[in-house]
Amino acid sequence: MELLGRIRDNVRFYYLQYLIVTGICFALMLFFSPGAWVELLIIGAVWVVLLFATRDQGERVKTVVLGAMGIGSAVALFFVLEGVFWWGIGASAILVLGHAIYNDPSKLREQEQQAGNVELENQEAPKTSDVV
């Protein structure tokens, strides 16, 4: 139970860094997957063709076509990048859990308490003339 508390506290404190690590792992997996690059280029080319094809159309046609293309792209990317996604998430999960398990969150609590005490000391008491 202590391990889960440690992981929870570290994730709560380092969530932004963990998101950055996840993004970097995903980008590295994407970089080393040439098949995914080709598929992304194809999807990008289809977008360019559709944007030029709907250039002279009305707003309603543009909205419908681009909305359908957005949904189609999301579905295609899910299947195209499925392996890249799971490898990136898996690698980042190993790194994040490794850090969360071995980092002691009691230091984080001490830092937060010290920061809170400094902020309280720096705040001035309200002046009687300011109080209505």
HELIX and SHEET records of a PDB file:
HELIX    1   1 GLU A    2  PHE A   31  1                                  30    
HELIX    2   2 PRO A   34  ALA A   53  1                                  20    
HELIX    3   3 GLU A   59  VAL A   80  1                                  22    
HELIX    4   4 GLU A   82  TYR A  102  1                                  21    
HELIX    5   5 SER A  106  ASN A  122  1                                  17    
END                                                                             
